[in-house]
Amino acid sequence: MPLGSGLFFSAFFGLFLRDARVLTRELIPFLLRVGMQPLLFLFVFTFVLPRMAGSNPLASGAKFGEIILPGLMAVAIMFSGIAAVALPLSSEFGITREIDDRVMCPLPLWAVALEKVCFSAIQSLAAALLVIPMARYIPAVPVRANVSSWILLAVVLVLSSLLAGSLGLLIGSTVNPKQIGLVFSILVVPITFLGCVYYPWAWLSNIRWLQVGVLFNPIVYMSEGLRGAVTPEIQHMPWWASLPALVVFLGILGWLGLRGFLRRVLS
Amino acid sequence: MRVSQGSCGNLGTADTFISSIGCNLIVEIEALTKIYESKLRVVAVDGVDLALKQGEIFGLLGPNGAGKTTTISIATTRALPTGGTVRIAGIDVVKHPAHARRLIGVVPQFNTLDRSLTVYENLYFHCRYFGFGHSPARARSLELLEQFLLSERRDTYPAQLSGGLGQRVQIARAIAHRPTVLFLDEPSAGLDPQSRMAMWTAVEALRTEGITVLLTTHYMEEADQLADRLAIIDYGRVLALGSPKMLKATLGAQAIFDVKLKSQDGVDAVLATLRRRDDVSSAEATADGMRVLSPNMAALLPALAEATAGLGMRDLKITEPSLETVFIQLTGRDLRE
């Protein structure tokens, strides 16, 4: 007996509304969560350091700002995706089992998981776009996004945001709430530092093992894809390499995340 | 144990919904089994057959670990059975879980209210999950707040509610989308006696709405008070099924008469007379009187008064047949073990 598509969409929309309501209550924490890191990063590396005599040559001038703009967007996407899905999901699956009521709504379980990922993707998009004005106004020399292709930008942003939400789903449904802080230290921090956020991937050519190693890190393709879209003058992976990689990672993490979710919900 | 389905046995799926209502069978559980295969193989549910009629309050009574919660989890699409089927209003819950969820309301064992939302919002968004538009969802939520005497708490967060109030919100939320069947898993666990009474009243009131209720409990009084029919379940099997009264009668639960007498002189003769009666299963002398066990309380009472008239009755205490004694007879163990 098929479920009416009308009910499907209104139930899905209902879940969306609920998340939106909760987010409006936590708007300031949300902004702090997604904004603090790029804000401080831009402030220290593109405002403070260039004013110091004999400072790090890499951190001087506008070029570093242009290198890290797409990288910081990628980090914002990743942080917000994980924070928006993994943190609440982990506690909702934990002692309180708050997720129960949403799981019991008349939707297939995969749709409940998809809603979580989609809602977090919207937050990730907002977080990424927030970095662009920051990069313009914080650095000593304004860093301007030079969008080569709006379509490429849109595709990379959407794929990256969904990917971050899927990783959040996987973490949220497999890690217990007590260890969620640990996940940030042992997973999120390393993948952002090694995610070609602060340097283009091509510049790793002198450290070949690392250049190959980081190819297993999805943030690399986010940063490089965004580099191609936002700061095309900086060396970056061609779109035909970064986009398929994003799709593959989205597929793998999405599948694992959904599997973890179903396991937690259905015994 | 299975309730006869009569002519409604073999029906195509398309007609099943209407026919089930015709037959008054709303929940049909057949040969349900659930085996957890891990380090230890646990047979949680071992061939349970149950059929619930529309509008009845049905109790699953058994000790902790008897398989009650697992049975409810499967029926409410939160666990997959190893074997057997569950149909709600004719809809197979394993094949069509999303569809079945429209017909069921669940009050889980623990408070699962959404901590990020107020009491009102818990109800409002629940309605939205079930496809209500803004205005109907709002109207239904306000109506429920009133019905469950929660209007003053509409802007309270669940963490600030007492156990009893939280349970009331959970029941209100579970019936918000007007389900056909309401599942209550250990609804009075962790409630103080007063809240339990209030919860009972709330459940009793659901009768007027025509909702079928399946509740699990390990409290005798709860099963006795609320359930029209109940199944006694242990080790994943149904041991007995019927109305509380019927179970007490057919399973030989006894009323106990404790009689205190002014004098023990001639008590042996009276006991001998009583023992000859069909409705007396035992009659023994005690230190200051006698104790008589009988399955038929009403008939024995006048006879007992007459028989002991010459001995001078000082006091009479009657303990009615209880499900507790039935349960102990069936399982050989106490409910709260």
Chai-1 contact restraints between the chains, C-beta under 6 A:
chainA,res_idxA,chainB,res_idxB,connection_type,confidence,min_distance_angstrom,max_distance_angstrom,comment,restraint_id
A,M1,B,H96,contact,1.0,0.0,6.0,A-B,restraint_1
A,M1,B,H99,contact,1.0,0.0,6.0,A-B,restraint_2
A,L3,B,A98,contact,1.0,0.0,6.0,A-B,restraint_3
A,L3,B,H99,contact,1.0,0.0,6.0,A-B,restraint_4
A,L7,B,G131,contact,1.0,0.0,6.0,A-B,restraint_5
A,S10,B,G131,contact,1.0,0.0,6.0,A-B,restraint_6
A,A11,B,Y129,contact,1.0,0.0,6.0,A-B,restraint_7
A,A11,B,G131,contact,1.0,0.0,6.0,A-B,restraint_8
A,G14,B,R128,contact,1.0,0.0,6.0,A-B,restraint_9
A,G14,B,Y129,contact,1.0,0.0,6.0,A-B,restraint_10
A,L17,B,R128,contact,1.0,0.0,6.0,A-B,restraint_11
A,R18,B,F125,contact,1.0,0.0,6.0,A-B,restraint_12
A,V22,B,S116,contact,1.0,0.0,6.0,A-B,restraint_13
A,R97,B,T112,contact,1.0,0.0,6.0,A-B,restraint_14
A,E98,B,T112,contact,1.0,0.0,6.0,A-B,restraint_15
A,E98,B,D114,contact,1.0,0.0,6.0,A-B,restraint_16
A,E98,B,R115,contact,1.0,0.0,6.0,A-B,restraint_17
A,D100,B,P108,contact,1.0,0.0,6.0,A-B,restraint_18
A,D100,B,T112,contact,1.0,0.0,6.0,A-B,restraint_19
A,M104,B,R101,contact,1.0,0.0,6.0,A-B,restraint_20
A,M104,B,V106,contact,1.0,0.0,6.0,A-B,restraint_21
A,C105,B,Y129,contact,1.0,0.0,6.0,A-B,restraint_22
A,P106,B,A98,contact,1.0,0.0,6.0,A-B,restraint_23
A,P106,B,R101,contact,1.0,0.0,6.0,A-B,restraint_24
A,P106,B,R102,contact,1.0,0.0,6.0,A-B,restraint_25
A,L107,B,A98,contact,1.0,0.0,6.0,A-B,restraint_26
A,P108,B,A98,contact,1.0,0.0,6.0,A-B,restraint_27
A,S267,B,A79,contact,1.0,0.0,6.0,A-B,restraint_28
